Amino acid sequence: MAGGGVMKSTESTPDGLVLKKRKRLISNRESARRSRIRKKKHADDLTGQVSQLVSDNKYMAIYLNDTTRMLMELDSENSVLRAQLAELTHRFESLNEIINNFNSLSDYYHEHELLLPCDNMLHKDQHFMVDMFLN
């Protein structure tokens, strides 16, 4: 007969069926063992990933705290520098106003050929100049 209509002689006997059942049992046990090994390896890999992610998370939390602290320090320093800039700008403007007033007065005295008390220290057309960025 064609197509498997004939049974093998070992399968048709009770001993053959027992042997076939035993082989299938051994094969299933081996397959289950391999499956357990794969699952254990997968679980171990996931545990390793969790450990690495926990470690990375701790590092990032420390880095974030340090960065936040530095940001706060720099923000505070910037506030101080802005206040100093405002004060120095005000002082610079005040000094320029004083110098402009002095130069105007000096020009007036020179136009009217009057002597200033400090004329012996100045040349006729010399004006004071202030530059807060001179080195």
Buried (B, 14 or more C-beta within 10 A) or exposed (E): EEEEEEEEEEEEEEEBEEEEEEEEEEEEEEEEEEEEEEEEEEEEEEEEEEEEEEEEEEEEEEEEEEEEEEEEEEEEEEEEEEEEEEEEEEEBEEEBEEBEEBBEEBEEBBEEEEEBEEEEEEEEEEEEEEEEEEE
